[in-house]
């Protein structure tokens, strides 16, 4: 097996096909010196400092990049591990197709603080939101880099409404789009368990 295939296999097997430079130590003695050549050859795509994802074999490396939500899930998973980060807020709404237009900030729920991460391939930032991720109502959903955890429509509605009580802009639009997808009993269960009953009452009042 040649060097190029070794790297492709390693990255393809990584969660969300995203790795840190040091993860390539299994292939290279000095990964940081080898990565720029892998990017030029179209094997890897640079997402942020020290973070890379696999370029799909059928894609044009010169123009391809994953969408923002996939990129955010990938870099968060590379840092925190598979099955830990959860796309939340407007990022979850985007995955659920509740916000049609592109946005420039991705939100990922994680268990411990981490500074916002500026992406290298676009004018966008990944914001890490500290939450008890195990308590979030989340499901795995497909992204361009593989399945990622995303808050359910019910959790997303409550999170958006709590973060923006006045319901401005994207928040109001997303809540209106998501509500028809929500189960009322599930909304109530989440609101009770996560102390968001006042938020749920506000959502119900606005929808009536």
SULLIN-V845002 format. One record per residue. RES is the residue in one letter. PHI is phi as a letter, one per 20 degrees, with the letter a starting at -180 (* if undefined). OMEGA is omega as a letter, one per 30 degrees, with the letter a starting at -180 (NA if undefined). Layout:
res = {RES,RES}
phi = {PHI,PHI}
omega = {OMEGA,OMEGA}
This chain:
res = {X,X,X,X,X,X,X,X,X,X,X,X,X,X,X,X,X,X,X,X,X,X,X,X,X,X,X,X,X,X,X,X,X,X,X,X,X,X,X,X,X,X,X,X,X,X,X,X,X,X,X,X,X,X,X,X,X,X,X,X,X,X,X,X,X,X,X,X,X,X,X,X,X,X,X,X,X,X,X,X,X,X,X,X,X,X,X,X,X,X,X,X,X,X,X,X,X,X,X,X,X,X,X,X,X,X,X,X,X,X,X,X,X,X,X,X,X,X,X,X,X,X,X,X,X,X,X,X,X,X,X,X,X,X,X,X,X,X,X,X,X,X,X,X,X,X,X,X,X,X,X,X,X,X,X,X,X,X,X,X,X,X,X,X,X,X,X,X,X,X,X,X,X,X,X,X,X,X,X,X,X,X,X,X,X,X,X,X,X,X,X,X,X,X,X,X,X,X,X,X,X,X,X,X,X,X,X,X}
phi = {*,e,f,f,f,g,f,g,f,f,f,f,e,f,g,l,l,c,c,e,g,f,f,e,f,f,d,c,f,c,g,f,f,e,g,g,f,f,f,f,e,n,e,c,c,e,e,a,g,m,c,c,c,f,e,g,g,e,e,e,g,f,c,f,b,f,f,f,f,f,f,f,f,f,f,f,f,f,e,d,o,f,m,d,f,c,f,c,l,f,f,f,g,f,f,e,m,e,c,f,e,f,c,d,c,d,d,c,f,c,e,c,f,b,f,g,d,e,f,e,d,a,e,b,c,e,d,e,d,f,b,e,f,f,e,f,e,c,c,e,c,f,c,f,d,p,f,c,f,c,f,f,g,f,f,f,g,f,f,f,f,f,f,c,g,f,m,e,l,g,f,f,f,f,f,f,f,e,g,f,e,e,e,f,f,f,g,f,f,f,f,f,f,d,l,c,f,f,f,f,f,f,f,f,f,f,e,e}
omega = {a,a,a,a,l,a,l,a,a,a,l,a,l,l,a,l,a,a,l,a,a,l,a,l,l,a,a,l,a,a,a,l,a,a,a,l,l,l,a,a,l,l,a,l,a,l,a,a,l,a,a,l,l,l,l,a,a,a,l,a,a,a,a,l,l,l,a,a,l,l,a,l,a,a,l,l,l,a,a,l,a,l,a,a,l,l,a,l,a,l,l,l,l,l,l,l,l,l,a,a,l,l,a,l,l,l,l,l,a,a,a,a,l,a,l,a,l,l,a,a,l,l,a,a,l,a,a,a,a,l,l,a,a,a,a,l,a,l,l,l,a,l,a,a,a,a,l,l,a,l,l,l,a,l,a,l,a,l,a,a,l,a,a,a,a,l,a,l,a,a,l,l,a,l,l,a,a,a,l,l,a,l,a,l,l,l,a,l,l,a,l,a,a,l,l,a,l,l,l,l,l,l,a,l,a,a,a,NA}
